[in-house]
Amino acid sequence: MNIKNILVSKRAKAGLLVTATLGSASAFAADHSAAINTAVTDGSANYSLIVTGVITVAAIGFALGMIASKLRN
């Protein structure tokens, strides 16, 4: 066999391998939409808690500042 025939046969084998791999990968793909939706819901709940906490800390800080300024006078 000459080199051209060897290269052609190796390309054909490589193409077949890639095609088979991609085909089997899509066949085994799992549906993760429920897990993603659960994560989004949990993230939204955590975000709400963080915003509430930040607002509470800011309000307490403002109130303590006002009390301290009144006590100075």
TORLUM-75143 format. One record per atom (N, C-alpha, C): residue number from 1; residue in three letters; x, y, z. Coordinates in nm, 3 decimals. Each point is the difference from the previous one (the first is absolute). Layout:
<atoms>
+-----+------+---------+---------+---------+
:  nr : rest :       x :       y :       z :
+-----+------+---------+---------+---------+
: NUM :  ALA :       X :       Y :       Z :
...
+-----+------+---------+---------+---------+
</atoms>
This chain:
<atoms>
+-----+------+---------+---------+---------+
:  nr : rest :       x :       y :       z :
+-----+------+---------+---------+---------+
:   1 :  MET :   0.084 :  -0.117 :   0.000 :
:   1 :  MET :  -0.084 :   0.117 :   0.000 :
:   1 :  MET :   0.089 :   0.124 :   0.000 :
:   2 :  ASN :  -0.045 :   0.095 :  -0.072 :
:   2 :  ASN :   0.077 :   0.123 :   0.005 :
:   2 :  ASN :  -0.054 :   0.089 :   0.112 :
:   3 :  ILE :   0.066 :   0.108 :   0.024 :
:   3 :  ILE :  -0.032 :   0.087 :   0.112 :
:   3 :  ILE :  -0.138 :   0.063 :  -0.017 :
:   4 :  LYS :  -0.038 :   0.033 :  -0.122 :
:   4 :  LYS :  -0.131 :   0.062 :  -0.024 :
:   4 :  LYS :  -0.113 :  -0.093 :   0.043 :
:   5 :  ASN :   0.009 :  -0.127 :  -0.031 :
:   5 :  ASN :  -0.103 :  -0.097 :   0.040 :
:   5 :  ASN :  -0.005 :  -0.017 :   0.151 :
:   6 :  ILE :   0.116 :   0.003 :   0.063 :
:   6 :  ILE :   0.004 :  -0.013 :   0.147 :
:   6 :  ILE :  -0.069 :   0.119 :   0.065 :
:   7 :  LEU :   0.031 :   0.121 :  -0.049 :
:   7 :  LEU :  -0.062 :   0.120 :   0.057 :
:   7 :  LEU :  -0.151 :   0.002 :  -0.021 :
:   8 :  VAL :  -0.044 :  -0.043 :  -0.119 :
:   8 :  VAL :  -0.144 :  -0.002 :  -0.028 :
:   8 :  VAL :  -0.071 :  -0.098 :   0.092 :
:   9 :  SER :   0.058 :  -0.116 :   0.022 :
:   9 :  SER :  -0.065 :  -0.098 :   0.087 :
:   9 :  SER :  -0.001 :   0.047 :   0.145 :
:  10 :  LYS :   0.105 :   0.067 :   0.044 :
:  10 :  LYS :   0.003 :   0.051 :   0.137 :
:  10 :  LYS :  -0.101 :   0.113 :   0.019 :
:  11 :  ARG :  -0.017 :   0.084 :  -0.102 :
:  11 :  ARG :  -0.100 :   0.108 :   0.009 :
:  11 :  ARG :  -0.140 :  -0.059 :   0.008 :
:  12 :  ALA :  -0.026 :  -0.102 :  -0.078 :
:  12 :  ALA :  -0.132 :  -0.062 :   0.002 :
:  12 :  ALA :  -0.029 :  -0.062 :   0.136 :
:  13 :  LYS :   0.099 :  -0.066 :   0.058 :
:  13 :  LYS :  -0.018 :  -0.060 :   0.132 :
:  13 :  LYS :  -0.021 :   0.108 :   0.106 :
:  14 :  ALA :   0.076 :   0.109 :  -0.009 :
:  14 :  ALA :  -0.014 :   0.109 :   0.096 :
:  14 :  ALA :  -0.138 :   0.065 :  -0.013 :
:  15 :  GLY :  -0.047 :   0.020 :  -0.122 :
:  15 :  GLY :  -0.132 :   0.058 :  -0.022 :
:  15 :  GLY :  -0.110 :  -0.090 :   0.055 :
:  16 :  LEU :   0.013 :  -0.129 :  -0.020 :
:  16 :  LEU :  -0.097 :  -0.094 :   0.053 :
:  16 :  LEU :   0.000 :   0.002 :   0.152 :
:  17 :  LEU :   0.117 :   0.008 :   0.060 :
:  17 :  LEU :   0.010 :   0.004 :   0.146 :
:  17 :  LEU :  -0.065 :   0.127 :   0.055 :
:  18 :  VAL :   0.025 :   0.113 :  -0.061 :
:  18 :  VAL :  -0.058 :   0.126 :   0.045 :
:  18 :  VAL :  -0.152 :  -0.003 :  -0.015 :
:  19 :  THR :  -0.049 :  -0.049 :  -0.110 :
:  19 :  THR :  -0.143 :  -0.007 :  -0.023 :
:  19 :  THR :  -0.068 :  -0.092 :   0.101 :
:  20 :  ALA :   0.061 :  -0.114 :   0.027 :
:  20 :  ALA :  -0.057 :  -0.095 :   0.097 :
:  20 :  ALA :   0.001 :   0.059 :   0.140 :
:  21 :  THR :   0.106 :   0.071 :   0.035 :
:  21 :  THR :   0.010 :   0.059 :   0.133 :
:  21 :  THR :  -0.105 :   0.109 :   0.019 :
:  22 :  LEU :  -0.016 :   0.087 :  -0.098 :
:  22 :  LEU :  -0.099 :   0.106 :   0.011 :
:  22 :  LEU :  -0.142 :  -0.055 :   0.003 :
:  23 :  GLY :  -0.024 :  -0.103 :  -0.077 :
:  23 :  GLY :  -0.133 :  -0.061 :   0.000 :
:  23 :  GLY :  -0.034 :  -0.065 :   0.132 :
:  24 :  SER :   0.096 :  -0.068 :   0.061 :
:  24 :  SER :  -0.027 :  -0.064 :   0.128 :
:  24 :  SER :  -0.009 :   0.102 :   0.112 :
:  25 :  ALA :   0.073 :   0.110 :  -0.010 :
:  25 :  ALA :  -0.007 :   0.103 :   0.104 :
:  25 :  ALA :  -0.138 :   0.064 :   0.004 :
:  26 :  SER :  -0.058 :   0.026 :  -0.115 :
:  26 :  SER :  -0.133 :   0.060 :  -0.001 :
:  26 :  SER :  -0.106 :  -0.100 :   0.044 :
:  27 :  ALA :   0.023 :  -0.128 :  -0.021 :
:  27 :  ALA :  -0.096 :  -0.101 :   0.042 :
:  27 :  ALA :  -0.003 :  -0.014 :   0.152 :
:  28 :  PHE :   0.114 :   0.027 :   0.067 :
:  28 :  PHE :   0.007 :  -0.014 :   0.145 :
:  28 :  PHE :  -0.020 :   0.133 :   0.072 :
:  29 :  ALA :  -0.035 :   0.105 :  -0.069 :
:  29 :  ALA :  -0.019 :   0.130 :   0.065 :
:  29 :  ALA :  -0.121 :  -0.007 :   0.093 :
:  30 :  ALA :   0.019 :   0.049 :   0.121 :
:  30 :  ALA :  -0.107 :  -0.005 :   0.099 :
:  30 :  ALA :  -0.070 :   0.135 :   0.008 :
:  31 :  ASP :  -0.124 :  -0.003 :   0.041 :
:  31 :  ASP :  -0.079 :   0.122 :   0.017 :
:  31 :  ASP :   0.020 :   0.052 :   0.141 :
:  32 :  HIS :   0.069 :   0.113 :   0.013 :
:  32 :  HIS :   0.030 :   0.058 :   0.130 :
:  32 :  HIS :  -0.083 :   0.124 :   0.028 :
:  33 :  SER :  -0.110 :   0.018 :  -0.071 :
:  33 :  SER :  -0.079 :   0.122 :   0.016 :
:  33 :  SER :  -0.063 :   0.010 :   0.139 :
:  34 :  ALA :  -0.038 :  -0.111 :   0.059 :
:  34 :  ALA :  -0.059 :   0.004 :   0.135 :
:  34 :  ALA :   0.103 :   0.045 :   0.102 :
:  35 :  ALA :   0.123 :  -0.050 :  -0.011 :
:  35 :  ALA :   0.106 :   0.040 :   0.092 :
:  35 :  ALA :   0.035 :   0.148 :  -0.018 :
:  36 :  ILE :   0.000 :   0.046 :  -0.124 :
:  36 :  ILE :   0.030 :   0.141 :  -0.027 :
:  36 :  ILE :  -0.110 :   0.088 :   0.057 :
:  37 :  ASN :  -0.126 :  -0.039 :  -0.018 :
:  37 :  ASN :  -0.111 :   0.079 :   0.054 :
:  37 :  ASN :   0.004 :   0.005 :   0.153 :
:  38 :  THR :   0.037 :  -0.111 :   0.063 :
:  38 :  THR :   0.012 :  -0.004 :   0.145 :
:  38 :  THR :   0.112 :   0.094 :   0.047 :
:  39 :  ALA :   0.111 :  -0.002 :  -0.072 :
:  39 :  ALA :   0.112 :   0.088 :   0.036 :
:  39 :  ALA :  -0.037 :   0.147 :  -0.016 :
:  40 :  VAL :  -0.075 :   0.032 :  -0.104 :
:  40 :  VAL :  -0.043 :   0.139 :  -0.020 :
:  40 :  VAL :  -0.094 :   0.044 :   0.112 :
:  41 :  THR :  -0.091 :  -0.088 :   0.039 :
:  41 :  THR :  -0.092 :   0.032 :   0.110 :
:  41 :  THR :   0.076 :   0.022 :   0.130 :
:  42 :  ASP :   0.094 :  -0.089 :   0.030 :
:  42 :  ASP :   0.080 :   0.015 :   0.122 :
:  42 :  ASP :   0.083 :   0.128 :  -0.004 :
:  43 :  GLY :   0.055 :   0.031 :  -0.116 :
:  43 :  GLY :   0.079 :   0.122 :  -0.014 :
:  43 :  GLY :  -0.084 :   0.125 :   0.021 :
:  44 :  SER :  -0.121 :  -0.001 :  -0.050 :
:  44 :  SER :  -0.090 :   0.115 :   0.018 :
:  44 :  SER :  -0.036 :   0.017 :   0.147 :
:  45 :  ALA :  -0.025 :  -0.110 :   0.069 :
:  45 :  ALA :  -0.031 :   0.007 :   0.143 :
:  45 :  ALA :   0.119 :   0.055 :   0.078 :
:  46 :  ASN :   0.120 :  -0.048 :  -0.031 :
:  46 :  ASN :   0.120 :   0.049 :   0.068 :
:  46 :  ASN :   0.023 :   0.148 :  -0.028 :
:  47 :  TYR :  -0.025 :   0.042 :  -0.122 :
:  47 :  TYR :   0.017 :   0.141 :  -0.036 :
:  47 :  TYR :  -0.097 :   0.087 :   0.080 :
:  48 :  SER :  -0.123 :  -0.045 :   0.014 :
:  48 :  SER :  -0.098 :   0.075 :   0.079 :
:  48 :  SER :   0.044 :   0.012 :   0.145 :
:  49 :  LEU :   0.053 :  -0.108 :   0.056 :
:  49 :  LEU :   0.049 :   0.004 :   0.139 :
:  49 :  LEU :   0.117 :   0.097 :   0.015 :
:  50 :  ILE :   0.089 :   0.002 :  -0.097 :
:  50 :  ILE :   0.116 :   0.088 :   0.007 :
:  50 :  ILE :  -0.044 :   0.146 :  -0.008 :
:  51 :  VAL :  -0.091 :   0.031 :  -0.091 :
:  51 :  VAL :  -0.048 :   0.138 :  -0.012 :
:  51 :  VAL :  -0.068 :   0.044 :   0.129 :
:  52 :  THR :  -0.083 :  -0.085 :   0.057 :
:  52 :  THR :  -0.066 :   0.031 :   0.127 :
:  52 :  THR :   0.102 :   0.024 :   0.110 :
:  53 :  GLY :   0.101 :  -0.084 :   0.006 :
:  53 :  GLY :   0.105 :   0.015 :   0.102 :
:  53 :  GLY :   0.077 :   0.130 :  -0.016 :
:  54 :  VAL :   0.035 :   0.035 :  -0.122 :
:  54 :  VAL :   0.075 :   0.124 :  -0.023 :
:  54 :  VAL :  -0.083 :   0.121 :   0.039 :
:  55 :  ILE :  -0.128 :   0.000 :  -0.037 :
:  55 :  ILE :  -0.087 :   0.112 :   0.036 :
:  55 :  ILE :  -0.015 :   0.009 :   0.152 :
:  56 :  THR :  -0.012 :  -0.114 :   0.067 :
:  56 :  THR :  -0.012 :  -0.001 :   0.146 :
:  56 :  THR :   0.124 :   0.056 :   0.067 :
:  57 :  VAL :   0.117 :  -0.044 :  -0.047 :
:  57 :  VAL :   0.126 :   0.049 :   0.058 :
:  57 :  VAL :   0.014 :   0.151 :  -0.024 :
:  58 :  ALA :  -0.038 :   0.047 :  -0.118 :
:  58 :  ALA :   0.007 :   0.144 :  -0.028 :
:  58 :  ALA :  -0.095 :   0.078 :   0.090 :
:  59 :  ALA :  -0.119 :  -0.051 :   0.023 :
:  59 :  ALA :  -0.097 :   0.067 :   0.088 :
:  59 :  ALA :   0.050 :   0.005 :   0.144 :
:  60 :  ILE :   0.058 :  -0.110 :   0.047 :
:  60 :  ILE :   0.054 :  -0.003 :   0.136 :
:  60 :  ILE :   0.116 :   0.099 :   0.013 :
:  61 :  GLY :   0.087 :   0.001 :  -0.099 :
:  61 :  GLY :   0.112 :   0.094 :   0.001 :
:  61 :  GLY :  -0.047 :   0.145 :   0.001 :
:  62 :  PHE :  -0.100 :   0.030 :  -0.079 :
:  62 :  PHE :  -0.056 :   0.136 :  -0.003 :
:  62 :  PHE :  -0.062 :   0.035 :   0.134 :
:  63 :  ALA :  -0.075 :  -0.093 :   0.058 :
:  63 :  ALA :  -0.065 :   0.025 :   0.129 :
:  63 :  ALA :   0.104 :   0.021 :   0.110 :
:  64 :  LEU :   0.104 :  -0.080 :   0.003 :
:  64 :  LEU :   0.105 :   0.017 :   0.101 :
:  64 :  LEU :   0.072 :   0.132 :  -0.019 :
:  65 :  GLY :   0.020 :   0.039 :  -0.126 :
:  65 :  GLY :   0.062 :   0.130 :  -0.027 :
:  65 :  GLY :  -0.086 :   0.115 :   0.050 :
:  66 :  MET :  -0.129 :  -0.009 :  -0.020 :
:  66 :  MET :  -0.091 :   0.104 :   0.048 :
:  66 :  MET :  -0.001 :   0.006 :   0.152 :
:  67 :  ILE :  -0.002 :  -0.116 :   0.064 :
:  67 :  ILE :   0.001 :  -0.004 :   0.147 :
:  67 :  ILE :   0.129 :   0.060 :   0.053 :
:  68 :  ALA :   0.114 :  -0.035 :  -0.061 :
:  68 :  ALA :   0.128 :   0.053 :   0.044 :
:  68 :  ALA :   0.007 :   0.152 :  -0.018 :
:  69 :  SER :  -0.054 :   0.050 :  -0.111 :
:  69 :  SER :   0.003 :   0.145 :  -0.022 :
:  69 :  SER :  -0.090 :   0.073 :   0.100 :
:  70 :  LYS :  -0.111 :  -0.059 :   0.035 :
:  70 :  LYS :  -0.090 :   0.063 :   0.100 :
:  70 :  LYS :   0.063 :  -0.003 :   0.138 :
:  71 :  LEU :   0.073 :  -0.106 :   0.033 :
:  71 :  LEU :   0.064 :  -0.008 :   0.130 :
:  71 :  LEU :   0.115 :   0.099 :   0.012 :
:  72 :  ARG :   0.064 :   0.035 :  -0.109 :
:  72 :  ARG :   0.109 :   0.098 :   0.002 :
:  72 :  ARG :  -0.051 :   0.139 :   0.030 :
:  73 :  ASN :  -0.120 :   0.031 :  -0.041 :
:  73 :  ASN :  -0.055 :   0.136 :   0.019 :
:  73 :  ASN :  -0.057 :   0.018 :   0.135 :
+-----+------+---------+---------+---------+
</atoms>
